[in-house]
Amino acid sequence: MDVLVDKQVILRYRTSTLTCGGVLIRNNDGQLVVLTAAHCGDGTDNRPGDWIIDTGVHSRSANEQNQRSYNFQSIISHHQYNSRIFDNDIAIMKITQTVVENDDVSPICVTSVPSRDYWHQLCVMTGWGTTSEGKMNISGSTSDRLQEVYKPVLTDADCSSYFGTAYNPSTMLCAGAAAANDFCQGDSGGPFACLNRNGLWDLIGISSWAYGCAGQSLPSVYVDVYNYLTWIINNA
């Protein structure tokens, strides 16, 4: 359990205890920034001062030794993000302070390997989101401990057969055709990662959208991080 807990972060908007997930990456200056889904900022006017990031969290109800909270100085959503169809659903959140790194806080590798190289591989998504479909804290209940689900990465042809033109192979990937569990409300923006040959976690996706969640019989769709490497380098 908690395979990505040192890399996963909680994003909180204003008084929320959980708005979205995110994942820590290192920029060209050696600083840690957060990669997340652009739709997490929908309706918030991208006001960085209203957001808080929590790092080093295993259990949300515990006051853990390495847990820290930080503020954001800027939010950069992809300039071609389309909130209607969740295309280019990626954003970078820059942190005001320097993030303290330790055994519970470290960045994930942003791989330069195309996601197609991971087709059919069993990879993991993580989050603290609800475990049943519905609005958070009403019909669904968010998780106290970080949850993880392993799912096979599907081919673009398979993803298109499920979603038709809603699936854009140039910007998306999908996984987990008949998974018993899946991401749900509160998990958006969290990492989807695969183990590479060196035993390290490669970030290949960002949780983006699905038709239903938490046990539905359809795959879930992720931002294909590989297609945004240049954008990430230029903006992080």
C-alpha positions as CSV (number, residue, x, y, z in Angstrom):
1,M,0.0,0.0,0.0
2,D,0.9,3.7,-0.3
3,V,3.3,3.0,-3.2
4,L,3.2,6.7,-4.4
5,V,2.5,8.3,-1.1
6,D,5.8,10.3,-1.2
7,K,4.9,11.6,-4.7
8,Q,1.2,12.2,-4.3
9,V,-0.2,15.4,-2.8
10,I,-3.6,16.7,-1.6
11,L,-4.9,19.9,-3.2
12,R,-7.4,21.9,-1.1
13,Y,-9.4,24.8,-2.3
14,R,-10.4,27.3,0.4
15,T,-12.1,25.4,3.2
16,S,-12.2,22.0,1.4
17,T,-10.4,19.1,3.0
18,L,-9.9,17.5,-0.4
19,T,-10.5,19.0,-3.8
20,C,-8.1,17.1,-6.1
21,G,-4.9,15.1,-6.2
22,G,-1.6,16.1,-7.7
23,V,1.9,14.7,-8.1
24,L,5.3,16.3,-7.4
25,I,7.8,16.7,-10.2
26,R,11.1,18.5,-10.3
27,N,11.5,21.5,-12.7
28,N,14.7,22.6,-14.5
29,D,15.7,24.8,-11.6
30,G,15.6,21.8,-9.2
31,Q,12.4,23.0,-7.4
32,L,9.4,20.8,-6.8
33,V,6.2,21.8,-8.5
34,V,2.8,20.1,-8.7
35,L,1.3,18.5,-11.9
36,T,-2.5,18.1,-11.8
37,A,-5.6,18.2,-14.0
38,A,-6.6,21.6,-15.4
39,H,-10.3,20.9,-14.6
40,C,-9.4,20.9,-10.9
41,G,-9.3,24.7,-11.2
42,D,-12.6,25.1,-13.0
43,G,-14.9,27.6,-11.2
44,T,-12.1,28.8,-9.0
45,D,-10.8,31.6,-11.3
46,N,-7.3,30.0,-10.9
47,R,-6.7,32.1,-7.7
48,P,-3.5,30.6,-6.4
49,G,-3.9,32.2,-2.9
50,D,-7.0,30.1,-2.3
51,W,-5.2,26.8,-2.7
52,I,-3.2,24.7,-0.2
53,I,-1.1,21.7,-0.9
54,D,-0.5,18.9,1.7
55,T,2.6,16.7,1.3
56,G,3.8,13.6,3.1
57,V,0.2,12.4,3.9
58,H,-0.6,8.7,4.5
59,S,-3.7,9.1,6.7
60,R,-5.7,12.4,6.3
61,S,-6.9,12.1,9.9
62,A,-3.4,11.8,11.4
63,N,-0.9,14.5,12.3
64,E,2.1,12.8,10.7
65,Q,5.7,13.7,11.3
66,N,6.7,14.6,7.8
67,Q,3.4,16.2,6.7
68,R,3.7,19.8,5.5
69,S,1.3,22.4,4.0
70,Y,2.2,25.0,1.4
71,N,0.7,27.8,-0.6
72,F,0.8,28.3,-4.4
73,Q,2.2,31.3,-6.2
74,S,0.8,30.5,-9.6
75,I,-1.4,28.1,-11.5
76,I,-0.6,27.5,-15.2
77,S,-3.3,25.6,-17.1
78,H,-2.5,24.4,-20.6
79,H,-3.3,27.2,-23.1
80,Q,-5.5,24.8,-25.2
81,Y,-7.4,23.2,-22.3
82,N,-11.0,22.6,-23.3
83,S,-13.2,22.2,-20.2
84,R,-16.1,20.9,-22.3
85,I,-14.3,17.8,-23.6
86,F,-11.5,17.7,-21.1
87,D,-8.8,18.0,-23.8
88,N,-5.4,19.1,-22.7
89,D,-6.5,18.7,-19.1
90,I,-3.2,19.5,-17.5
91,A,-1.9,22.2,-15.2
92,I,1.2,23.1,-13.2
93,M,0.9,24.6,-9.8
94,K,4.0,26.4,-8.5
95,I,4.6,26.5,-4.8
96,T,5.5,29.6,-2.9
97,Q,8.0,27.9,-0.5
98,T,10.7,25.4,-1.1
99,V,9.2,21.9,-0.5
100,V,11.0,19.9,2.2
101,E,12.1,16.5,0.8
102,N,12.4,13.4,2.9
103,D,11.4,9.8,3.0
104,D,7.7,10.8,2.6
105,V,8.1,13.6,0.1
106,S,9.9,13.2,-3.3
107,P,9.2,13.8,-7.0
108,I,8.2,11.2,-9.5
109,C,10.1,10.6,-12.7
110,V,8.5,12.2,-15.8
111,T,9.4,9.6,-18.4
112,S,10.5,10.3,-22.0
113,V,9.1,6.9,-23.0
114,P,5.9,7.0,-25.1
115,S,2.9,5.7,-23.3
116,R,2.4,3.1,-26.1
117,D,5.5,1.3,-24.7
118,Y,3.4,0.6,-21.6
119,W,0.4,-0.9,-23.4
120,H,-0.9,-4.0,-21.6
121,Q,1.3,-3.3,-18.6
122,L,-0.3,-3.3,-15.2
123,C,0.2,0.2,-13.7
124,V,-1.2,2.0,-10.6
125,M,-3.3,5.1,-9.9
126,T,-3.7,6.5,-6.4
127,G,-5.9,8.9,-4.6
128,W,-8.0,9.8,-1.5
129,G,-11.2,10.2,-3.4
130,T,-14.7,8.7,-2.8
131,T,-15.2,5.0,-3.0
132,S,-18.7,5.3,-4.4
133,E,-20.2,7.4,-7.2
134,G,-21.8,10.7,-6.1
135,K,-20.9,14.1,-4.6
136,M,-18.1,14.0,-2.1
137,N,-19.3,13.8,1.6
138,I,-23.0,13.2,0.5
139,S,-23.5,9.9,-1.3
140,G,-19.8,9.2,-1.5
141,S,-17.2,9.2,1.2
142,T,-13.6,10.2,0.7
143,S,-10.8,7.9,1.9
144,D,-8.8,8.5,5.0
145,R,-5.7,6.5,3.7
146,L,-4.3,6.8,0.3
147,Q,-5.9,4.2,-2.0
148,E,-4.2,2.4,-5.0
149,V,-5.6,0.5,-7.9
150,Y,-3.6,-1.5,-10.5
151,K,-5.0,-1.4,-14.1
152,P,-3.7,-2.5,-17.5
153,V,-2.9,0.3,-20.0
154,L,-5.1,-0.1,-23.0
155,T,-4.2,0.5,-26.7
156,D,-5.5,3.6,-28.4
157,A,-7.7,1.4,-30.6
158,D,-9.3,-0.2,-27.5
159,C,-9.8,3.2,-25.9
160,S,-11.4,4.6,-29.1
161,S,-13.7,1.6,-29.2
162,Y,-15.1,2.5,-25.8
163,F,-15.3,6.3,-26.1
164,G,-15.4,7.1,-29.8
165,T,-14.5,10.6,-30.7
166,A,-14.5,11.7,-27.1
167,Y,-11.2,9.9,-26.8
168,N,-8.3,11.9,-28.3
169,P,-5.2,9.6,-28.8
170,S,-3.0,12.6,-29.2
171,T,-3.6,13.9,-25.7
172,M,-5.1,11.0,-23.7
173,L,-4.6,7.4,-22.7
174,C,-7.0,5.0,-20.9
175,A,-6.7,2.0,-18.6
176,G,-8.7,-0.7,-16.8
177,A,-11.5,-1.9,-19.0
178,A,-13.2,-3.9,-16.4
179,A,-11.5,-2.9,-13.2
180,A,-13.3,-3.6,-9.9
181,N,-12.2,-0.3,-8.6
182,D,-11.4,3.0,-10.3
183,F,-10.8,6.7,-9.7
184,C,-13.7,8.7,-8.5
185,Q,-14.6,12.2,-7.1
186,G,-11.5,13.7,-5.4
187,D,-9.0,11.6,-7.3
188,S,-8.7,13.9,-10.3
189,G,-5.3,15.2,-11.0
190,G,-3.6,12.3,-9.2
191,P,-0.8,10.2,-10.8
192,F,-1.1,7.1,-13.0
193,A,2.4,5.5,-12.9
194,C,4.2,2.4,-14.2
195,L,7.3,0.7,-12.9
196,N,10.3,1.0,-15.3
197,R,13.1,-1.5,-15.8
198,N,15.1,0.2,-13.1
199,G,12.4,-0.3,-10.5
200,L,11.4,3.4,-10.4
201,W,7.9,4.8,-11.0
202,D,7.4,6.6,-14.3
203,L,4.5,9.1,-14.5
204,I,2.6,8.3,-17.6
205,G,-0.9,9.8,-16.8
206,I,-2.9,12.3,-14.8
207,S,-6.4,11.2,-13.7
208,S,-8.8,13.1,-15.9
209,W,-12.3,11.7,-16.7
210,A,-14.5,8.7,-17.0
211,Y,-18.1,7.6,-17.6
212,G,-19.0,6.8,-14.0
213,C,-16.5,5.7,-11.4
214,A,-15.5,3.5,-8.5
215,G,-16.3,0.1,-10.1
216,Q,-18.0,1.0,-13.4
217,S,-17.3,-1.4,-16.3
218,L,-15.6,1.1,-18.5
219,P,-12.0,2.3,-18.6
220,S,-10.9,5.6,-17.1
221,V,-9.1,8.3,-19.1
222,Y,-5.9,10.0,-18.3
223,V,-3.8,12.9,-19.6
224,D,-1.0,11.3,-21.7
225,V,1.9,13.0,-20.0
226,Y,4.4,12.0,-22.7
227,N,2.6,14.3,-25.2
228,Y,3.2,17.3,-22.9
229,L,6.9,17.0,-22.1
230,T,7.9,20.1,-24.0
231,W,5.1,22.1,-22.4
232,I,6.0,20.9,-18.9
233,I,9.7,21.8,-19.5
234,N,8.8,25.3,-20.7
235,N,6.3,26.1,-18.0
236,A,7.4,24.2,-14.8
